[in-house]
Amino acid sequence: MAAGYAEILRTRYAARLLAGTLVGRLPNATAPIAIVLFIRAEGGTYSLAGALAAVYGVANAVGQPLLGRLVDLCGQPRVQLPAAVVSALGMAAFAFTGPDSLAFAYVSVGVAGLFTPPLEGGLRALWPSVLGKEGQVHTAYAMDAIAQEVMFTVGPLLVTGCVALWSEQAALLVVNAIGVLGALSVVVSQPSRAWRSAPREAHWLGALRSPGLIALLGAFLFIGMALGSITVAGVSYADGHGGDAVYGWLMAAIGLGALVGGSVYGARQWAGVPEKRLTVLVALLALCYWPLTLTPGAVAMTALAAVAGLFLAPALACAFIIVDRHAPRGTVTEAFSWLVTTFGVGASLGTAAAGPVVEWGGTVWGFAVPGAAGAAALLVLLATARVLVLPADSAVVAGSSENDRNGAVEPGFSAGHQA
């Protein structure tokens, strides 16, 4: 298992691009907790902190596909680095002015979210030219999904460490400065500078004119809802079983499960088309959410949380392959950015839905929300199976110098009119 990942990391530029992307995405991973801590330190209410965090999240969801399309049109350095700088300046303005002027606070946080660079989609566009072999690209997608779990674990620790050493304001400034350095490390690399999108057909829908991609996004909206609802139900459970420490263990267990599942999944090559494999993975993911409704003691619940996270990273890694297969030519960065946006919006909807459910029915019903959302994701995949599965002759050919290796003819297009 380790040998496969080590082979990828030994490839020139691979480790640098992965590390730079993860560091560059730290501001995005830590923004909600950093904003909440800062507003509370400034004497603001939780309602204000939550509203500002929500503005950041909505702006980020809007900005990712828009910036992803610009990357496809203009290249990575011209978009990624300026966006990272503008985003950091927006958060710096918020850190220096605080909540004294509410209008300015909302605008500055909105700017920071809107201009968050689409580094995640950019990295996945670079893997084929960096690695060259299709099998290695698929393993890199799994490694990418695993690394995200590490980032979302380490990021909050970095914020709380900065708060302990300096202040909440310093945490905002430091994390965003580090993010700019991460983006800089990526865009000055040779693969990023040399990358060019494949020719694309001008179309206002961009990546969204692919029916298969739409189907995938519909499924991952519900998977995002499942993950978002667990965070709320977990708080309710922890209130009656030991408090914040138990909640931390539950969230860490989900991350650990995803790490283990993603590591095992990425260590081998899988036969068959990824669209059918994703259906199996999502079915297992949904199935593993339901035991959480048993709400046993803290130790057993932590074990169930680890099982609940087991198939998350494999499902994400498989989805990355499917995005690559279904994205119309010249839209691969935008397509990956839509997946990020849809997942984030789903998580926000899950958080919003789980709150009233917990208040109405208690913790058990709160944990039924992720189970139901997982089942809904599975139903979407089953209902759209015919749209998702590509013809056999549309298999991806790895090793191209272009980002978009999908030469498949889209539904509604003749062979002479590929997008």
N, C-alpha and C positions, 0 to 999 in steps of 0.2 A: 504494500500500500504506500509506504513512505517513498519507495523508489520511484513510483510514477510521479508523485508531486515534486520530488527532488530533481527529476529530469527536466521538468518544466521550469523550475526555479533556476536551474543552471543555464537555461537558454538565455542568450544575450538579450538584455532589456526586460525580461519577464519579471524578475523580482523588483526591479526599479519601478516599472509601470504599476504593478500590483500595490506596492507600498505607497507610491505617490498618490494613487487614486484613493486608497483608504485614508491616508492623511488628509488629502484634499477634501474628503467628504466628512471629516470630523465635525465641522460647523453644522452640517445638516443633521448628523446623528445626535448632536448634543443640544441643539437649539431649544427644544421644549423645556428641558430641565434647567438650562442656563437662564432662559427668560423668566421662568417661575422663581428661581432662587434670587435673581436680581430684583425683580419687582417686590418680592417679599422683604428683601433687605432695605429697599427704598420706602417701605411702609405702605405699599400698595396692597390691594385685596387679592384673594385667590381668583375672584371673578375677572379682575383686570388681567392678571397673569394668564389665566386660561384664554381670555379673548385675544391677547397679543400672540400667544402661542398658536391659536387657531388661525389668525391672520397670516402668520408665517407659513403655516402648513398649506393653506389655500393658495397663497402666492407661489409657493414652491411647486404645487401641483399644476398650476397654470404655466409656470415658467419652464419646467423641464422639457415638455415636448416642443415648445416654441424655440428654445435654445438648441434642442437636439436637431431641429430642422435647419437652423442656421449653421450648425456644425457640418451637416451634410452638404450644405450649399457653399460654405466659405472655408472649411477646414477647421481643424481643432485649435491651433494656437490663436487664431484671430477671434475666437469666441470664448474658449475656456478661460484663458487668463484674464481678459478684461472683465468677464462676468464674475470671476472670483474676487477681483479687486473691488468692483462695485458692490458686491454682496458684503464684503468685509467692511467697506466704508459705511454702508447702511447700518450694520450692526454696531460699528464704532460710534456713529452718531447717536444711536439709541443708548449706548452705554454711557456717553458723556452727558446727555440731556436728561435721561431717566424719564419717569412718568409725569414730570411737571407740566409738559405740554402734551396732552393726550393725542391731539391730532398729529403732531410731529412723531410721537412714539409709534403710532399705527403706521404712518407713512414709511418711517425708517425701517421698521420690522418687515413691512410689506416689500420694500425694495430689496432687503437682504434675502428674503425668500424667493422673490421673483427672479433674481439674478444668480441663484445658486447654480454653479456650472454643472452640466450633465456629464460629469466625469464617469459615472457608472456605465452609461451607454457608450461613452467614448472608449472605455477600456475594452468592452466586449466587441467593439468594431475593430480594435487593434489586434486581438488575439490571433486571428487567422494569418495575418502577414508576419507576426512575430514567431509563431510556432510552426506553421506550415503543414502539419498533419492534422487531419480531421479528428482522429482519436485524441490527440493532445489538446485540441481546442475544446472538446467535450469535457475532458478532465479539468481544464482550466476554468470552465464554467462552474464546475462543482467546487473547485478551490476558491473561486470568487464568492460563491454562496456561503462557504464556510467562513471565509475572511470577514464577511459582513457580520456574522454572529460575534466574532471577536471584537470588531469595531464597536458594535452597539453595547458590548460589555465594558470595554476599556474606556470608551468615550465618556460616559457618566462619571467613571472613577477619576478621569482627568479633570473634569469640571469641579468635582467636589474637592480634589486635591488642590486645585488653584484657589478655591474658596478658602480652604484651611490655611494655605500659605500666605495668601494676599487678601483678595476680596472677591465679591460677586462680579463687580465691574471688571476686575482684572481677568476673571475667568472668560468673560465674553470677548475681551480684546485678545487674549493669548490664543484661545482656540481658533478664532477667525484668522489671526496672523499665521498660525500653523497651517490652516487650510489653504491660504494663498501660496505658501511655500510648497505644499503638496501639489497643487495645480501647476506651479511653475516647474517642478521636477518632471511632471508628465509632458508638458507642452514643449519643453526644450529638448526632449529626447528625439532621436532620429526617426523612430517609427511614427511618432505623432506628427512631426514636421513633414514627413514624406507621405502621410496618409491622404488619399483622395477618395471621395465618394464615387461610386459608379454613376454613369449618366442616368438621369432620372427624367421621367415624364412630368411636365408641369401639371400639377393637380392640387386644388386647394385642400383636399382631404389628406394629401400626403400619405403617410403610412396607413391611415385608417381606411383606405380604399381596399384593403385586403380583408376579405370575409373571415379567413382563418385567424388573423390577428385579432379581429373584433371578438371572435368566439373565445379566444384565449384570455383576452382582457376581461370579458364578462365573468369567466371562472375565477380569475385572480382578484376581482373586486370582492367576491365572497370570501376568498381565503384571507384577504386583508381584513375583512370584517371579523373573521374568526379570531385572528391574532389580536385585533384591537379590543374585542370584547373580553378576552381572557385577562387583559390587564386590569379591567374594572372588576370582574368577578373575583380575581385574585386578591384585590384589596378587601373586598367584602369577606372573603374566606379568612384572610389574615387577621382581620379585626376580632374574630372569634377564636383564633388559634395561635396567638402569640405575638401579633402585631407586625411591625415593619420588618423585623428580622425574617419572619416566615415568608412574607411577601418577596423579599429579596431572594430567598432560597428558591421559591417557586419560579421566578423569572429566570434565575440563573440555570435552573434545571431544564427549562424549555430551551435555552441557548445551548446547554450541554448536549441535550438530545439531538438538536440540529447539527451540532459539530460532529457527533458520532455518526449520525445518519449520512451526512454529506461526505464525510471521509470514506466511509465504506462504499457509498454509491460511486464516487469519483475514482475509486481505485481499480475499477474493472470496466471493460467495454461491454456494452449491452446490445443484444441482438434485437432486431425489429425496429419499427418506426417509433420515434419518440412520442408522437401524438397518442398512440395506444398505451405506451408506457406511462405517460402522464396521467391517464385515466386511472390506472391501477394505483399509482402513487397518491393521487388525490383521494381515492376511495379509502386507502389505508390511513391517510391523514385524518379524514373525517371520522373514521371508525375509532381512532385513538383519542379523539376529543371527548367522546361520550363517557368514558370511565371517570372523567373529572366530576361528573354529576354525583358520584358516590360520596364525595367530600369526606374521606376518612381522616385519620389523624395526620399531623403535620409531616411525619416521616413518609408514610405511605402516599400522601398527596404529592410530596416532592417527587417520588418515584413515578407517579402517574403523569406529572408534568413533564418529566424527562421523556417518557414514552410519547406524550402528545407532541413533542418537538421533533421526534425522530425522523419523520418523513417531510419536514418542512424544507430543509436545504436540498434534498434530492428533487423535490417538486420544483423548486426554483431553478436548479441547474437544468432540469429537463425543459422547463419553460424557456430558458435562454436559447436552447437549441431550436425550439419551435419558432421563436421570434425570428431568429436568423433565417429559417427556412421560408417563412411567410412574408417577411418584410419586402415590399416592392423595391425594385432596384433603386439605389440611391437614397434610401430612407432608413437605413438600419439603425443609425444613432437615434433618430426620432422614434423609431419603433420601440427600441429598448427604453427610451425615456417615457413613452406611454405606459409601459409595464410598471415602471417606478411610480408614476403618477397614480395609476389605477390602484396599485397596492396600497399607496399612502391614503388615498381617498377612502378606500374600503376600511382601512384601520380606523380612520376618523369616524366613519359611519358606525362601525362596530362599537367604538367607545361610547358614542352618543346613544346607541340602542341599548347597550347593556346596563347603563345607569338606571333608567326607568324600570327595566325588567327586574333588576336586583331589588329595587325599592318595593316593587309590587309582589314578587314571588320569593325573594330571598336568594341566597347564594346558589342553591341547587339550580334554580331556573336561570341564574346568571351564567352558569357553566353550560346550560343547554343551548345558549346562543351560539357559541363556537361550533357545537355539534351540528346545529341546524344550518349554520352558514357553510360548513364543510360539505354537508349533504347537498346544499344548493349549488355549490361549485361543481360537484360531481354530476348533478343533473344537467348543468349547462354543457359540460363536456360530452355527456352522452347524447344530448339533444343536437349538438353541433358536430358529431363525429364525422359525418360525411363531408362537412366543410373543412374540418381540420386536417384530415388525412390527405397528403399530397399524392399525386401520381408517382409511380415507381421511378419514372425517368427524370424526376425533378430533384434527385438526391444532390446534396451539397457537395461541391468539389473544393477541397481545402487547398490552401497554399497560394491563393491568388494574391496579387499585390493590392487588389482593391478590397474595400471593406465588405462589399455586398456580393456574396458568392451565389446568391439565389437566382438561378436562371429559369425558374419555373414560370410557365405561362399562367397568368392570373385568370380566374373565371371572368368571362366576358371579353377577354382579349384574344385575338388570333395570334398565331405564331409570329407574325410580322409586327405586332404591336405590344411587345413586352414592356412592362413598366420598369 
